[in-house]
Amino acid sequence: MSYAIIGFGKLGQALAKAFARKGIEVSVATTRDPKSFAAEAAAIGPGVIPKTLAQALEADTVFLAVRFESHPDVAKTLPTWKGKTLIDVTNAYGVPTQELGGQPSSRVVAQAFTGARLVKGFNHLAAAVLDQDPAVQGGRRVVFLASDDDGAAAEIGALAENLGFSPIKLGGLSDGGLLVQARGNSWGQLIFKDLVKFD
């Protein structure tokens, strides 16, 4: 299984650190030349590999950690996303609900990424919190996952556990997904809730 993070701002770098902590290789990309962020990637760890957008999108599993408004540009990079699992880390705060057609923001993203198995996840924590080691006083930091594809949710749940998090599945995008999405001027009820699970 190969992994990529698209977007290398604070959130993308926090995700890259999660991979680096566990020694799992991950590609990172933006629309910029990879040389322009190579130093930041190297500072996180040797397994964080800067690539072009096209190269990074060869990965099986892709974290979409860009501004919500930028997702159509990333989607157009590939003619089809069939066979890919996409983790939607975007937040549509400030995007008017009418622009989303009354749908959860992740459904709008799913429509742009034709054929992808989409999981909403890792977006409810602020970058500064996601940046920290998920092992907290003998427990593990919770990440929420929502998807209409149970298989994809299970796959990303297993990845979250490998990264040291405790995944909690919320169900489909139209029910559980609404708890972790932003749209218009409102935040879902679970956004910014920093929870730790003790086994």
DRENKEVEX-744042 format. One line per field, with one value per residue: z, y, x of N, C-alpha, C, CB in turn. Coordinates in steps of 0.1 Angstrom, whole numbers, plus 2048, in hexadecimal, padded with zeros to 3 digits. Glycine has a CB too. Layout:
N
n.Z: [Z, ...]
n.Y: [Y, ...]
n.X: [X, ...]
ca.Z: [Z, ...]
ca.Y: [Y, ...]
ca.X: [X, ...]
c.Z: [Z, ...]
c.Y: [Y, ...]
c.X: [X, ...]
cb.Z: [Z, ...]
cb.Y: [Y, ...]
cb.X: [X, ...]
// end
This chain:
199
n.Z: [800, 7F7, 800, 7FF, 805, 7FD, 7FB, 80F, 825, 847, 850, 83E, 844, 85E, 85C, 84D, 861, 872, 863, 861, 87C, 880, 86E, 854, 832, 81E, 803, 7FB, 7EE, 7DB, 7C6, 7BF, 7B5, 7C0, 7CB, 7D9, 7F1, 7FC, 811, 828, 828, 82C, 845, 855, 852, 844, 836, 82A, 80D, 7F4, 7D8, 7B5, 7AE, 79C, 79E, 7B9, 7B9, 7B0, 7C5, 7DA, 7EF, 7F8, 809, 80A, 810, 80C, 806, 806, 7F0, 7DC, 7D5, 7BC, 7A9, 7AF, 7AB, 790, 786, 782, 76B, 773, 794, 79C, 7AF, 7C2, 7E4, 7F5, 80D, 81B, 828, 828, 831, 82E, 838, 837, 81D, 80B, 813, 7FE, 7E8, 7EB, 7E5, 7F8, 802, 816, 819, 812, 800, 7EA, 7E4, 7DF, 7C7, 7B6, 7B5, 7A3, 7A5, 7BB, 7DC, 7F6, 815, 831, 847, 861, 862, 876, 88A, 895, 884, 895, 8A9, 89D, 895, 8AB, 8BF, 8BD, 8D3, 8F3, 914, 919, 90A, 8E9, 8D0, 8C2, 8A1, 88B, 873, 855, 83D, 81E, 815, 823, 822, 81B, 830, 845, 83C, 83E, 859, 863, 85A, 869, 883, 880, 87E, 897, 8A2, 8B0, 89F, 899, 88B, 87A, 86A, 84C, 833, 832, 84B, 864, 859, 858, 872, 873, 860, 851, 846, 835, 84E, 863, 87A, 87C, 897, 8A3, 89B, 8A3, 8BC, 8D2, 8D9, 8EE, 8ED, 903, 906]
n.Y: [7F4, 816, 838, 85B, 87E, 899, 8BA, 8CF, 8E0, 8EB, 8D7, 8C1, 8BD, 8B5, 89D, 88F, 88E, 87B, 864, 862, 85F, 844, 838, 833, 835, 851, 864, 887, 8A3, 8C1, 8DB, 8E7, 8E7, 8CB, 8CF, 8E7, 8E3, 8CF, 8D1, 8D5, 8BD, 8AA, 8B2, 8A8, 88C, 86F, 85E, 86E, 878, 88F, 896, 89B, 8A6, 895, 87E, 877, 870, 856, 846, 82E, 836, 854, 872, 88F, 8AD, 8C8, 8EB, 8ED, 8F9, 8F3, 8D9, 8D1, 8D5, 8C4, 8AC, 8AB, 8A3, 888, 871, 85E, 852, 839, 81D, 82A, 835, 84F, 867, 87F, 89C, 8B5, 8D5, 8E6, 8FF, 91F, 91C, 922, 912, 90E, 90C, 8F3, 8E5, 8DD, 8C5, 8AF, 8BA, 8A7, 896, 8A6, 8A8, 88C, 889, 898, 889, 871, 84F, 84A, 83B, 849, 857, 86A, 87B, 880, 89C, 8AA, 8B3, 8CE, 8DA, 8DD, 8CC, 8B3, 8B0, 8A7, 88C, 86F, 85F, 861, 865, 849, 843, 846, 85E, 868, 863, 86D, 85B, 85A, 84B, 840, 828, 80B, 7F9, 809, 81B, 809, 802, 81B, 81F, 80B, 814, 82D, 822, 816, 82D, 835, 840, 841, 835, 83F, 835, 846, 840, 846, 860, 872, 871, 86B, 878, 893, 89C, 8A2, 8B5, 8D5, 8F0, 90D, 924, 914, 8FA, 8D6, 8C2, 8B2, 8BD, 8C9, 8BD, 8AF, 890, 874, 851, 837, 816]
n.X: [809, 806, 80B, 800, 802, 7F0, 7F5, 807, 807, 801, 7F0, 7F5, 810, 80F, 801, 815, 829, 81D, 81F, 83B, 842, 83C, 84B, 841, 841, 839, 82D, 82F, 81E, 818, 80A, 821, 844, 855, 86F, 86D, 862, 871, 884, 874, 866, 87B, 883, 86F, 871, 884, 873, 860, 856, 85C, 849, 83E, 81C, 80F, 820, 81C, 802, 801, 7FF, 7EE, 7DD, 7D1, 7D4, 7C1, 7CA, 7C5, 7BA, 796, 78B, 79E, 79C, 78F, 7A3, 7B7, 7AA, 7A7, 7BF, 7C2, 7B3, 7A1, 798, 796, 79B, 7AA, 7AE, 7A1, 7A7, 795, 79F, 798, 788, 76A, 765, 756, 74E, 732, 713, 701, 712, 71B, 706, 6F4, 6FE, 713, 735, 749, 73C, 73B, 756, 75A, 74C, 75C, 773, 772, 76A, 77A, 77F, 772, 77A, 772, 787, 79F, 79C, 791, 7A1, 7B5, 7D2, 7E8, 7E3, 7E0, 7F9, 807, 815, 800, 7FE, 7F3, 7F7, 7F4, 7DE, 7CE, 7CC, 7AD, 7A1, 787, 774, 761, 74D, 73E, 745, 74B, 761, 777, 777, 77E, 797, 7A5, 7A1, 7B2, 7CA, 7CB, 7CE, 7E7, 7F6, 7F5, 7DE, 7BC, 7A2, 781, 763, 74A, 735, 722, 727, 712, 706, 717, 72D, 725, 72A, 745, 74B, 750, 73D, 731, 72C, 72F, 73A, 73E, 731, 745, 75D, 77D, 77D, 791, 798, 7A1, 7A7, 7A5, 7B0]
ca.Z: [800, 7F7, 806, 7FB, 80B, 7F3, 803, 819, 82F, 855, 851, 837, 84B, 86A, 857, 84A, 86D, 877, 85B, 865, 889, 87F, 863, 848, 827, 818, 7F9, 7FD, 7E1, 7D9, 7B8, 7BD, 7B3, 7CD, 7D1, 7E1, 7FF, 800, 81E, 833, 829, 832, 854, 85C, 853, 837, 82F, 825, 7FF, 7EC, 7CA, 7AE, 7B0, 793, 7A4, 7C6, 7B7, 7AD, 7D2, 7DC, 7F9, 7F6, 812, 804, 81B, 805, 808, 800, 7E2, 7D3, 7D2, 7AE, 7A1, 7B2, 7A5, 781, 783, 77D, 763, 77C, 7A1, 79E, 7B6, 7CC, 7F0, 7F7, 81B, 81A, 834, 826, 838, 826, 840, 82F, 810, 80D, 812, 7F0, 7DF, 7ED, 7E1, 804, 805, 81E, 811, 80D, 7F4, 7DF, 7E1, 7D9, 7B9, 7AE, 7B4, 79D, 7A7, 7C8, 7E8, 7FE, 824, 837, 853, 866, 860, 881, 894, 890, 880, 8A0, 8B2, 895, 895, 8B8, 8C0, 8C2, 8E0, 8FD, 922, 919, 901, 8DC, 8CB, 8B9, 894, 886, 865, 850, 82F, 819, 811, 82F, 820, 81B, 83E, 84C, 838, 844, 867, 866, 858, 874, 88E, 87E, 881, 8A6, 8A6, 8B3, 896, 89C, 87F, 87D, 861, 83F, 831, 835, 859, 86C, 852, 85B, 87F, 871, 855, 852, 83A, 838, 85A, 86F, 87B, 881, 8A5, 8A8, 897, 8AE, 8C8, 8D3, 8E2, 8EF, 8F1, 90B, 903]
ca.Y: [800, 822, 844, 868, 889, 8A4, 8C6, 8CE, 8EA, 8E6, 8CA, 8B7, 8BA, 8AE, 88F, 88A, 88A, 86F, 859, 862, 859, 836, 832, 82F, 83E, 859, 86F, 894, 8AB, 8CD, 8DF, 8ED, 8DF, 8C4, 8D5, 8F3, 8DF, 8C4, 8D3, 8D3, 8AE, 8A4, 8B5, 89F, 87E, 86A, 857, 877, 879, 899, 892, 8A3, 8A2, 889, 872, 874, 86A, 848, 83F, 827, 83D, 863, 87C, 89C, 8B7, 8D6, 8F3, 8E7, 8FF, 8EE, 8CB, 8CD, 8D6, 8B7, 8A1, 8AB, 89E, 87A, 86F, 856, 84F, 82B, 815, 832, 838, 85D, 86C, 88D, 8A3, 8C4, 8DB, 8F0, 90B, 92B, 919, 923, 905, 90D, 908, 8E4, 8DE, 8D7, 8B8, 8AF, 8BE, 89B, 891, 8AF, 8A3, 87F, 88B, 89D, 87E, 866, 842, 848, 837, 855, 857, 877, 877, 888, 8AA, 8B0, 8B8, 8D9, 8D5, 8DD, 8C0, 8A8, 8B1, 8A1, 87D, 86B, 857, 86B, 85F, 83B, 842, 84A, 869, 864, 86A, 868, 857, 858, 847, 838, 81C, 804, 7F3, 815, 820, 7FF, 803, 827, 81D, 803, 81E, 836, 81B, 814, 83A, 838, 847, 838, 839, 83D, 836, 84D, 83C, 84B, 86E, 87A, 871, 86D, 882, 8A1, 89F, 8A6, 8BE, 8E3, 8F6, 91A, 929, 90A, 8EE, 8CA, 8C1, 8AC, 8C4, 8CF, 8B5, 8A7, 885, 869, 845, 82D, 808]
ca.X: [800, 80E, 804, 804, 7FB, 7EF, 7F4, 812, 806, 802, 7E9, 7FD, 81D, 80B, 7FF, 822, 830, 817, 825, 849, 844, 83A, 854, 83A, 845, 82E, 830, 828, 81E, 80F, 80B, 82E, 84F, 859, 87B, 869, 85E, 879, 88A, 86A, 864, 887, 884, 866, 877, 889, 869, 856, 85C, 855, 847, 834, 80E, 80D, 827, 816, 7F5, 803, 7FD, 7E1, 7D5, 7D4, 7CF, 7BE, 7CC, 7C6, 7AE, 78A, 789, 7A8, 79A, 78C, 7AF, 7BE, 7A1, 7A9, 7CC, 7C1, 7A7, 798, 79E, 792, 7A6, 7B1, 7A6, 7A3, 7A3, 792, 7A3, 794, 77D, 763, 760, 755, 748, 723, 70C, 6FB, 71D, 71C, 6F9, 6EE, 704, 720, 741, 750, 735, 73F, 763, 759, 747, 767, 77D, 76A, 76F, 782, 778, 774, 779, 774, 78E, 7AB, 79A, 78A, 7AB, 7BD, 7DF, 7F1, 7E0, 7E3, 808, 80D, 815, 7F3, 7FE, 7F0, 7F5, 7F0, 7D3, 7D1, 7C4, 7A2, 79D, 77A, 773, 754, 74E, 733, 74C, 750, 76E, 780, 777, 786, 7A5, 7AB, 7A2, 7BE, 7D6, 7CB, 7D3, 7F5, 7FC, 7F4, 7D1, 7B1, 798, 773, 75C, 73E, 72A, 722, 72A, 706, 702, 723, 736, 721, 730, 753, 74D, 74D, 737, 72B, 733, 72D, 743, 737, 732, 752, 769, 786, 77C, 79E, 795, 7AB, 7A0, 7AD, 7AB]
c.Z: [800, 7FA, 801, 803, 801, 7FB, 80E, 822, 83D, 856, 84A, 83E, 858, 867, 854, 856, 873, 870, 860, 872, 889, 874, 857, 83D, 821, 80E, 7FD, 7F1, 7E3, 7CA, 7B5, 7BA, 7C0, 7D4, 7DB, 7EF, 804, 80E, 82A, 834, 82F, 841, 85C, 85D, 845, 82F, 829, 818, 7F7, 7DD, 7C2, 7B1, 7A8, 799, 7B0, 7C4, 7B2, 7BA, 7D2, 7E4, 7F9, 801, 80B, 80F, 815, 80A, 801, 7F1, 7D8, 7CF, 7C3, 7A5, 7A3, 7AB, 796, 77D, 77E, 775, 76B, 789, 7A5, 7A4, 7C1, 7D8, 7F3, 805, 819, 827, 833, 82F, 830, 82D, 837, 821, 812, 80B, 804, 7E6, 7E0, 7E9, 7EC, 808, 80F, 814, 80B, 801, 7E8, 7DB, 7DA, 7CA, 7B0, 7AB, 7AF, 79F, 7B4, 7D3, 7F2, 80D, 829, 844, 855, 865, 86C, 88B, 88D, 88D, 88B, 8A9, 8AA, 894, 8A0, 8B7, 8C5, 8CE, 8EB, 90B, 922, 910, 8F3, 8D7, 8C1, 8AC, 890, 877, 861, 841, 82B, 814, 81D, 82E, 821, 829, 847, 849, 83E, 853, 86B, 865, 864, 881, 88C, 880, 88F, 8AB, 8AA, 8AA, 89B, 890, 882, 874, 854, 83F, 835, 843, 862, 866, 856, 869, 87E, 865, 858, 845, 83E, 844, 866, 86E, 880, 890, 8AB, 8A3, 8A2, 8BB, 8C9, 8DE, 8E2, 8F4, 8F9, 90A, 910]
c.Y: [80C, 82E, 851, 872, 894, 8B1, 8C5, 8DB, 8E4, 8D9, 8BF, 8B3, 8B2, 89F, 888, 886, 87D, 863, 857, 85C, 84A, 82F, 82D, 839, 844, 863, 87C, 89C, 8B7, 8D0, 8E5, 8E3, 8D8, 8CA, 8E0, 8EF, 8D3, 8C5, 8D0, 8C4, 8A7, 8A6, 8AC, 891, 879, 863, 860, 87C, 884, 895, 89D, 89E, 895, 87C, 86D, 86C, 85C, 840, 839, 82F, 84B, 86B, 889, 8A6, 8C5, 8DE, 8EC, 8EC, 8FA, 8E0, 8C8, 8CD, 8C9, 8AC, 8A0, 8A5, 890, 879, 867, 853, 841, 824, 81D, 834, 847, 861, 87B, 894, 8B2, 8C8, 8E6, 8FC, 918, 929, 919, 915, 903, 908, 8F8, 8DD, 8D8, 8C9, 8BA, 8B2, 8B2, 895, 899, 8AA, 895, 880, 890, 891, 871, 858, 83F, 843, 841, 853, 865, 874, 881, 897, 8B1, 8B6, 8C4, 8D4, 8D4, 8D1, 8B4, 8A6, 8A9, 892, 879, 863, 862, 864, 851, 839, 846, 854, 864, 86B, 864, 865, 855, 855, 83F, 82A, 815, 7FF, 7FE, 81A, 816, 800, 80F, 826, 815, 80C, 827, 82F, 819, 821, 83E, 83E, 83C, 83C, 836, 83F, 83C, 849, 844, 85A, 877, 87A, 875, 878, 890, 8A5, 8A5, 8AE, 8CC, 8E7, 903, 91F, 920, 8FF, 8E2, 8C9, 8BB, 8B3, 8CB, 8C8, 8AC, 89C, 87A, 85D, 83C, 81F, 801]
c.X: [809, 805, 809, 7FC, 7FB, 7EC, 7FF, 813, 807, 7FC, 7F1, 80A, 81A, 808, 80C, 82A, 82A, 81D, 834, 84B, 843, 843, 84D, 83D, 838, 833, 828, 829, 815, 80F, 818, 838, 853, 866, 878, 865, 866, 880, 881, 867, 86F, 888, 87A, 86B, 87B, 87E, 85E, 85C, 855, 854, 83E, 826, 80B, 813, 820, 809, 7F5, 800, 7EF, 7D7, 7DA, 7CD, 7CD, 7BE, 7CE, 7BA, 7A2, 789, 793, 7A6, 797, 799, 7B7, 7B7, 7A4, 7B6, 7CC, 7B3, 79C, 7A0, 79A, 79E, 7AD, 7A8, 7AB, 79E, 7A1, 794, 79F, 789, 777, 75E, 761, 750, 739, 71C, 706, 705, 71F, 710, 6F2, 6F4, 710, 72C, 748, 749, 739, 74D, 763, 755, 752, 771, 776, 771, 777, 779, 77C, 771, 77B, 77B, 79A, 7A9, 795, 794, 7B2, 7CB, 7E9, 7EF, 7E3, 7F2, 80E, 80C, 807, 7F2, 7FD, 7ED, 7EF, 7E4, 7D8, 7C7, 7BA, 7A3, 790, 77B, 765, 755, 741, 738, 752, 75E, 779, 782, 780, 794, 7AC, 7AB, 7AE, 7CA, 7D7, 7D1, 7E2, 7FD, 7FB, 7E8, 7C7, 7A5, 78A, 76B, 74E, 732, 72D, 724, 71E, 701, 70F, 72C, 732, 727, 73E, 755, 749, 747, 731, 733, 731, 737, 73A, 73A, 73F, 75E, 770, 785, 788, 79B, 7A0, 7A4, 7AA, 7A7, 7A9]
cb.Z: [80C, 7E8, 815, 7EC, 819, 7E8, 80A, 812, 82D, 85E, 84C, 829, 84E, 871, 84B, 841, 878, 875, 84C, 864, 892, 87C, 869, 84B, 81C, 823, 7EB, 80A, 7D5, 7E2, 7B4, 7CA, 7AD, 7CA, 7C6, 7DA, 800, 7F5, 81F, 830, 81A, 82B, 856, 854, 859, 83A, 838, 82F, 7F8, 7ED, 7C9, 79E, 7AC, 785, 7A6, 7CE, 7AE, 7A8, 7DE, 7E2, 807, 7E8, 81F, 7FC, 824, 7F5, 804, 808, 7E4, 7DA, 7DB, 7A8, 7A5, 7C1, 7A7, 77B, 790, 789, 756, 775, 7AB, 792, 7AB, 7C6, 7FC, 7ED, 826, 816, 836, 817, 846, 81E, 84D, 82E, 80A, 804, 81C, 7EC, 7E2, 7FC, 7D6, 801, 7F8, 825, 819, 818, 7F6, 7E3, 7EE, 7E1, 7B9, 7B5, 7C1, 78E, 79C, 7CC, 7ED, 7F9, 82B, 83A, 852, 85D, 854, 888, 898, 89B, 875, 8A8, 8B6, 886, 895, 8C4, 8CA, 8B6, 8E1, 8FA, 929, 927, 905, 8D2, 8C5, 8C0, 889, 889, 862, 851, 82C, 80D, 806, 833, 812, 812, 844, 849, 828, 83F, 86C, 85D, 84B, 877, 88F, 86F, 878, 8AA, 89B, 8C2, 888, 8A8, 878, 87C, 866, 837, 823, 82C, 85E, 86E, 843, 85C, 888, 871, 849, 855, 832, 83C, 85D, 86F, 885, 879, 8AB, 8A3, 88B, 8B0, 8C9, 8D7, 8DE, 8F9, 8E5, 91A, 8FA]
cb.Y: [800, 824, 843, 86A, 88D, 8A2, 8C8, 8CC, 8F3, 8F0, 8CB, 8BC, 8C7, 8B4, 88F, 894, 896, 86F, 85C, 870, 85E, 832, 827, 82E, 837, 85F, 86B, 89B, 8A3, 8DA, 8E9, 8F5, 8E7, 8B5, 8DA, 8FB, 8DC, 8C2, 8E1, 8DA, 8A9, 8A9, 8C4, 89F, 875, 861, 84D, 884, 86C, 8A7, 884, 8A3, 8AD, 88B, 876, 880, 873, 845, 848, 819, 836, 868, 87E, 89B, 8B3, 8D4, 902, 8EA, 90E, 8EF, 8C5, 8D7, 8E2, 8B4, 8A4, 8BA, 89E, 870, 869, 849, 859, 824, 811, 840, 82E, 866, 868, 88F, 8A2, 8C6, 8E0, 8E9, 90D, 931, 90B, 92D, 903, 91A, 90F, 8E1, 8D4, 8D5, 8B1, 8A1, 8C6, 890, 891, 8BE, 8A2, 876, 895, 8A8, 87C, 868, 83E, 855, 828, 861, 84C, 87F, 869, 884, 8AC, 8A7, 8AD, 8E5, 8DE, 8EA, 8C0, 8A9, 8BF, 8A6, 878, 864, 84E, 874, 869, 837, 84A, 83D, 875, 865, 867, 873, 84A, 865, 83E, 83F, 81E, 7F9, 7EC, 820, 821, 7F1, 804, 834, 815, 7F7, 826, 83B, 80D, 810, 844, 840, 84F, 838, 832, 846, 828, 85C, 83F, 848, 871, 876, 864, 861, 880, 8A1, 893, 89A, 8B9, 8EC, 8ED, 919, 937, 905, 8F1, 8BE, 8B9, 89D, 8CE, 8DD, 8AD, 8B0, 87F, 86D, 83E, 831, 800]
cb.X: [7F6, 814, 804, 803, 801, 7E5, 7E6, 820, 7F8, 7FC, 7DB, 800, 824, 7FE, 7F6, 82B, 82E, 807, 824, 84F, 838, 82C, 85D, 82B, 84C, 825, 82D, 82E, 819, 815, 7FF, 832, 85B, 85B, 885, 85E, 84F, 884, 890, 85D, 861, 894, 880, 858, 86D, 894, 862, 854, 85C, 85D, 840, 837, 805, 811, 836, 814, 7ED, 810, 7FF, 7E3, 7D6, 7D1, 7D7, 7B1, 7D8, 7C6, 7B0, 77E, 78B, 7B6, 78F, 783, 7B8, 7BF, 793, 7A8, 7D5, 7C1, 7A9, 794, 798, 78D, 7B0, 7B5, 7A9, 79C, 7AE, 783, 7B2, 78F, 781, 758, 769, 763, 74D, 71D, 702, 6F5, 72A, 720, 6FC, 6DF, 70A, 722, 74A, 751, 725, 73F, 76C, 74F, 73B, 76E, 784, 768, 778, 789, 77D, 76C, 782, 766, 793, 7B7, 791, 781, 7B5, 7BE, 7E5, 7F0, 7D1, 7DD, 80D, 805, 820, 7EC, 80B, 7E4, 7EC, 7EC, 7C7, 7D1, 7CC, 795, 7A9, 770, 77B, 74B, 75A, 72C, 757, 746, 76F, 77C, 769, 780, 7A6, 7A3, 795, 7BF, 7D4, 7BD, 7CD, 7F8, 7F5, 800, 7CC, 7AD, 79A, 76E, 75A, 740, 71D, 716, 72E, 6FA, 6FC, 72B, 735, 712, 730, 75C, 744, 75A, 72D, 71C, 72E, 71F, 74E, 73C, 726, 752, 766, 783, 76F, 7AA, 787, 7B7, 79B, 7AD, 7B5]
// end
